[in-house]
Amino acid sequence: MTKFIRRLQRIGSSILVSLPKEWVDANGLDKKSQVELETWEDSISISANKETRLTKELVISYPLPKEENIVADITGAYLLGYDVIQINSKSIIPGEDREKIRNSMRRLVGMEIIEEDASKINMQFLLDATTLNPEKILKRMSSIALGMYDDASNGLLSDDKSNLQTLAKRDVEVNRQYFLLVRLIRSTLVDKRLASAFNLENIDVLDYRVAANLLENAGDSIVEIANFIYNSSLSKEHSKKIYDVVKEFSKLAEKSIDAFTKPDRLLAIEAISLHKKFEEKLSLLRITLGNKNQIPIDFLDLVYMFERIAQSWADVADLVKPIYNE
């Protein structure tokens, strides 16, 4: 954010203030353009009118330098809010790279290939950001990850563990929603209309970024624990001891997300309390087994992994602002 100082001027009966040329040029405005004004008691916000918003375009020259990666470049441009990404080449783009580009599209919600020939690939983001909702996207991430968690924990007791091998594919959708939310959050930071439409302050936008990252990491951890359970030789007895503790996790997770999105500090306190009890029960497992015999290393690893996953949702609840008495 750049601050400017401007002196008010009177022309006839009107009070005028000039706009910074850098801002006018960056938003493609001229003397015929319209801007939107939002006023508060002691402040005013000026935004480029929606109809005048420039489409953000990026041209990637192909082939890339050796240190660059086409998939990383496309993903980075998507997260930075580019609406159109053009890949231009002076020669034919190899089929192997075309396949990489197509695969990258599957990871980016709303981005589609709209034009393609032997030496050019054009992609465009086809969703209207104002129709998206950060709250719904975050809840979708949590719901998908929580479904994965339930299947992973059920795998502790199930004789058929084949379902555990499908969780990595489901985690792809968590990542897709994560990328979409990060793109939306970054766009909100530079487009005050979006922040106003979503009723989010700057601190709220940053908190959404942190919450999204926590859930994305939780999805990765659930895939890790599913693979661990699939390959583990832990006894049924030990597996059931862990299952009996971790099976009731969904209430904690759902309350954390509800507390964050409302936002509701009292719900957050309840979620934090549930997390504390969850941790105590897992710790008790170590103490109980430690008093009887040597604890299998797989048992300790699983307990730690479940603790790490639960911490992700608890950290989301911790983002809810405390209640202050004024």
C-alpha positions as CSV (number, residue, x, y, z in Angstrom):
1,M,0.0,0.0,0.0
2,T,1.3,3.5,-0.9
3,K,0.1,6.6,0.9
4,F,-0.4,9.9,-0.9
5,I,-1.1,13.4,0.5
6,R,-3.4,15.6,-1.6
7,R,-4.7,19.1,-0.9
8,L,-8.4,19.7,-1.5
9,Q,-9.3,22.3,-4.2
10,R,-12.4,24.3,-4.6
11,I,-13.8,24.9,-8.2
12,G,-17.1,26.7,-8.1
13,S,-19.2,25.0,-5.5
14,S,-17.3,21.7,-5.8
15,I,-14.5,20.4,-3.6
16,L,-12.0,18.3,-5.7
17,V,-9.0,16.1,-5.0
18,S,-6.6,14.8,-7.6
19,L,-5.8,11.1,-8.0
20,P,-2.2,9.8,-8.1
21,K,-1.1,9.3,-11.7
22,E,0.6,6.0,-10.9
23,W,-2.7,4.6,-9.6
24,V,-4.7,6.0,-12.6
25,D,-2.3,4.5,-15.1
26,A,-2.1,1.1,-13.3
27,N,-5.9,0.8,-13.5
28,G,-6.2,1.9,-17.1
29,L,-8.3,5.0,-16.3
30,D,-8.7,8.2,-18.2
31,K,-10.8,11.4,-17.9
32,K,-13.9,9.5,-19.1
33,S,-13.6,6.7,-16.6
34,Q,-15.8,6.2,-13.6
35,V,-14.6,5.3,-10.1
36,E,-16.5,3.9,-7.1
37,L,-16.5,5.8,-3.8
38,E,-17.2,4.3,-0.4
39,T,-17.4,6.6,2.6
40,W,-17.2,6.1,6.3
41,E,-17.4,8.6,9.2
42,D,-13.8,9.7,8.9
43,S,-12.5,8.0,5.7
44,I,-13.2,7.4,2.1
45,S,-12.2,4.5,-0.3
46,I,-11.8,5.0,-4.1
47,S,-11.9,2.0,-6.4
48,A,-11.7,1.6,-10.2
49,N,-15.1,0.8,-11.5
50,K,-15.8,-2.9,-12.2
51,E,-16.3,-2.2,-15.9
52,T,-12.9,-0.5,-16.1
53,R,-10.9,-3.3,-14.5
54,L,-8.0,-4.4,-16.6
55,T,-7.6,-8.1,-17.4
56,K,-4.3,-9.2,-16.0
57,E,-2.3,-10.9,-18.7
58,L,1.0,-12.7,-18.6
59,V,3.0,-13.9,-21.6
60,I,5.5,-16.8,-21.1
61,S,8.1,-17.1,-23.8
62,Y,9.0,-20.7,-24.7
63,P,11.3,-22.5,-24.3
64,L,12.0,-21.6,-20.7
65,P,15.5,-21.1,-19.2
66,K,16.9,-24.3,-17.7
67,E,16.2,-23.2,-14.2
68,E,12.5,-22.5,-14.8
69,N,9.6,-25.0,-14.7
70,I,6.5,-24.5,-16.9
71,V,4.1,-26.0,-14.3
72,A,5.5,-23.9,-11.5
73,D,5.3,-20.7,-13.7
74,I,1.6,-21.4,-14.5
75,T,0.7,-22.1,-10.9
76,G,2.5,-19.0,-9.7
77,A,0.8,-16.8,-12.3
78,Y,-2.6,-18.3,-11.2
79,L,-2.0,-17.6,-7.6
80,L,-0.9,-14.1,-8.4
81,G,-4.4,-13.5,-10.0
82,Y,-3.5,-13.4,-13.7
83,D,-6.7,-13.8,-15.8
84,V,-4.9,-14.8,-19.1
85,I,-1.7,-16.8,-19.4
86,Q,-0.2,-17.0,-22.9
87,I,2.6,-19.4,-23.8
88,N,4.2,-18.4,-27.0
89,S,7.0,-20.3,-28.8
90,K,9.0,-19.6,-31.9
91,S,9.0,-23.4,-32.6
92,I,6.7,-26.3,-31.9
93,I,5.9,-27.0,-28.3
94,P,6.8,-30.7,-27.6
95,G,3.9,-33.1,-26.7
96,E,5.5,-33.9,-23.3
97,D,5.3,-30.3,-22.2
98,R,1.8,-29.9,-23.6
99,E,0.7,-32.8,-21.4
100,K,2.4,-31.1,-18.4
101,I,0.5,-27.9,-19.1
102,R,-2.8,-29.8,-19.4
103,N,-2.2,-31.7,-16.2
104,S,-1.5,-28.4,-14.4
105,M,-4.9,-27.1,-15.6
106,R,-6.6,-29.9,-13.6
107,R,-5.1,-28.5,-10.4
108,L,-6.3,-24.9,-11.0
109,V,-10.0,-24.3,-10.6
110,G,-11.5,-22.0,-13.2
111,M,-8.4,-22.0,-15.5
112,E,-9.1,-23.4,-19.0
113,I,-7.2,-23.7,-22.3
114,I,-9.1,-21.4,-24.7
115,E,-6.8,-21.4,-27.7
116,E,-4.0,-23.8,-28.9
117,D,-1.9,-24.4,-31.9
118,A,1.5,-25.9,-32.6
119,S,3.4,-23.0,-31.1
120,K,0.9,-21.3,-28.8
121,I,-1.3,-22.2,-25.8
122,N,-3.6,-19.6,-24.2
123,M,-5.3,-20.1,-20.9
124,Q,-7.9,-18.0,-19.2
125,F,-9.5,-17.8,-15.7
126,L,-13.3,-18.1,-16.5
127,L,-14.8,-17.6,-13.1
128,D,-16.0,-14.2,-11.7
129,A,-14.2,-13.6,-8.5
130,T,-17.2,-11.8,-7.0
131,T,-19.3,-14.9,-7.3
132,L,-16.8,-16.9,-5.2
133,N,-16.9,-17.1,-1.4
134,P,-13.8,-17.6,0.8
135,E,-16.0,-19.1,3.6
136,K,-17.5,-21.8,1.4
137,I,-14.2,-22.7,-0.1
138,L,-12.6,-23.1,3.3
139,K,-15.5,-25.2,4.5
140,R,-15.2,-27.3,1.4
141,M,-11.5,-27.9,2.1
142,S,-12.3,-28.9,5.7
143,S,-15.2,-31.2,4.6
144,I,-13.1,-33.1,2.1
145,A,-10.1,-33.4,4.5
146,L,-12.4,-34.6,7.3
147,G,-13.9,-37.3,5.0
148,M,-10.3,-38.4,4.3
149,Y,-9.6,-38.5,8.0
150,D,-12.6,-40.7,8.8
151,D,-11.6,-43.2,6.1
152,A,-8.0,-43.2,7.4
153,S,-9.0,-43.8,11.0
154,N,-11.5,-46.5,9.9
155,G,-8.6,-48.2,8.2
156,L,-7.1,-49.0,11.7
157,L,-9.8,-51.7,12.1
158,S,-10.7,-52.6,8.6
159,D,-9.3,-55.8,7.1
160,D,-9.7,-54.3,3.6
161,K,-7.3,-51.4,3.5
162,S,-7.5,-50.8,-0.3
163,N,-9.5,-47.6,0.3
164,L,-6.5,-46.0,2.0
165,Q,-4.7,-45.9,-1.3
166,T,-7.3,-43.6,-2.8
167,L,-6.9,-40.8,-0.4
168,A,-4.0,-39.2,-2.3
169,K,-6.3,-38.6,-5.2
170,R,-8.9,-37.0,-3.0
171,D,-6.2,-34.8,-1.5
172,V,-5.8,-33.3,-5.0
173,E,-9.2,-31.7,-4.6
174,V,-8.1,-30.2,-1.3
175,N,-5.1,-28.7,-3.1
176,R,-7.4,-27.4,-5.9
177,Q,-9.6,-25.6,-3.4
178,Y,-6.5,-24.3,-1.6
179,F,-5.0,-22.8,-4.8
180,L,-8.4,-21.2,-5.6
181,L,-8.6,-19.7,-2.1
182,V,-5.1,-18.3,-2.2
183,R,-5.8,-16.7,-5.6
184,L,-9.0,-15.2,-4.2
185,I,-7.2,-13.9,-1.1
186,R,-4.4,-12.3,-3.0
187,S,-6.9,-10.7,-5.4
188,T,-8.8,-9.4,-2.4
189,L,-5.7,-7.6,-1.0
190,V,-5.4,-5.5,-4.2
191,D,-9.1,-5.2,-5.0
192,K,-11.0,-3.4,-2.3
193,R,-14.3,-4.2,-4.0
194,L,-13.8,-7.9,-3.3
195,A,-12.9,-7.2,0.3
196,S,-16.0,-5.2,0.7
197,A,-18.1,-7.9,-1.1
198,F,-16.8,-10.5,1.3
199,N,-17.0,-8.2,4.3
200,L,-13.3,-8.9,5.2
201,E,-10.8,-6.7,6.8
202,N,-7.1,-7.0,5.8
203,I,-6.4,-9.0,9.0
204,D,-9.3,-11.4,8.1
205,V,-7.9,-11.9,4.7
206,L,-4.5,-12.9,6.2
207,D,-6.2,-15.2,8.7
208,Y,-8.0,-17.0,5.8
209,R,-4.6,-17.5,4.2
210,V,-3.2,-19.1,7.3
211,A,-6.3,-21.2,7.8
212,A,-6.2,-22.5,4.2
213,N,-2.5,-23.4,4.7
214,L,-3.3,-25.3,7.9
215,L,-6.0,-27.4,6.1
216,E,-3.9,-28.0,3.1
217,N,-1.1,-29.4,5.4
218,A,-3.7,-31.5,7.2
219,G,-4.7,-33.1,3.9
220,D,-1.1,-34.0,3.2
221,S,-0.7,-35.4,6.8
222,I,-3.9,-37.5,6.4
223,V,-2.5,-39.1,3.2
224,E,0.8,-39.8,5.1
225,I,-1.1,-41.5,7.9
226,A,-3.2,-43.5,5.5
227,N,-0.1,-44.8,3.8
228,F,1.4,-45.6,7.2
229,I,-1.6,-47.6,8.3
230,Y,-1.7,-49.4,5.0
231,N,1.9,-50.6,5.5
232,S,1.8,-51.0,9.3
233,S,2.1,-54.3,11.0
234,L,0.5,-53.0,14.2
235,S,-1.7,-55.5,16.1
236,K,-5.5,-55.3,16.1
237,E,-5.4,-54.7,19.8
238,H,-3.1,-51.7,19.5
239,S,-4.9,-50.3,16.5
240,K,-8.2,-50.4,18.3
241,K,-6.8,-48.5,21.3
242,I,-5.9,-45.7,18.9
243,Y,-9.1,-45.9,17.0
244,D,-11.3,-45.6,20.2
245,V,-9.6,-42.2,20.9
246,V,-9.4,-40.7,17.4
247,K,-12.8,-41.8,16.0
248,E,-14.6,-38.8,17.7
249,F,-12.5,-36.2,16.0
250,S,-15.1,-34.7,13.6
251,K,-16.9,-32.6,16.3
252,L,-13.6,-30.8,17.2
253,A,-12.9,-30.1,13.5
254,E,-16.3,-28.9,12.6
255,K,-16.5,-26.6,15.6
256,S,-13.1,-25.1,14.8
257,I,-14.2,-24.2,11.2
258,D,-17.6,-22.9,12.4
259,A,-15.9,-20.7,15.0
260,F,-13.5,-19.3,12.4
261,T,-16.0,-18.6,9.6
262,K,-18.7,-17.0,11.8
263,P,-16.5,-15.8,13.6
264,D,-17.5,-16.9,17.1
265,R,-15.0,-16.8,20.0
266,L,-17.1,-18.8,22.3
267,L,-17.2,-21.6,19.7
268,A,-13.5,-21.3,19.4
269,I,-13.0,-21.7,23.1
270,E,-15.2,-24.9,23.0
271,A,-13.1,-26.2,20.1
272,I,-9.8,-25.5,21.9
273,S,-11.2,-27.3,25.0
274,L,-12.1,-30.3,22.9
275,H,-8.6,-30.3,21.4
276,K,-7.1,-30.3,24.9
277,K,-9.2,-33.3,25.9
278,F,-8.3,-35.1,22.6
279,E,-4.6,-34.6,23.4
280,E,-4.9,-35.8,26.9
281,K,-6.5,-39.0,25.8
282,L,-3.7,-39.6,23.3
283,S,-1.1,-38.9,25.9
284,L,-2.9,-41.3,28.3
285,L,-2.4,-44.1,25.6
286,R,1.3,-43.7,25.9
287,I,1.3,-43.8,29.7
288,T,-1.1,-46.8,29.9
289,L,1.0,-48.9,27.5
290,G,4.2,-47.7,29.0
291,N,3.3,-49.1,32.4
292,K,2.6,-52.5,30.9
293,N,5.3,-53.2,28.4
294,Q,7.5,-51.7,25.7
295,I,5.4,-49.6,23.3
296,P,5.7,-50.6,19.6
297,I,7.3,-47.8,17.5
298,D,4.4,-47.9,15.0
299,F,2.0,-47.2,17.9
300,L,4.0,-44.1,18.9
301,D,4.3,-42.9,15.3
302,L,0.6,-43.2,14.7
303,V,-0.3,-41.3,17.9
304,Y,2.1,-38.5,17.0
305,M,0.6,-38.3,13.5
306,F,-2.9,-38.0,14.8
307,E,-1.8,-35.3,17.2
308,R,-0.3,-33.3,14.4
309,I,-3.5,-33.6,12.3
310,A,-5.7,-32.5,15.2
311,Q,-3.4,-29.5,15.8
312,S,-4.1,-28.2,12.3
313,W,-7.8,-27.7,13.1
314,A,-7.1,-26.5,16.6
315,D,-4.8,-23.8,15.1
316,V,-7.7,-22.6,12.9
317,A,-9.8,-22.1,16.1
318,D,-6.9,-20.2,17.6
319,L,-7.2,-17.6,14.8
320,V,-10.5,-16.4,16.1
321,K,-10.1,-13.0,17.8
322,P,-10.4,-12.9,21.6
323,I,-13.3,-11.0,23.2
324,Y,-12.2,-7.7,24.7
325,N,-14.2,-5.7,27.2
326,E,-14.1,-2.1,26.2
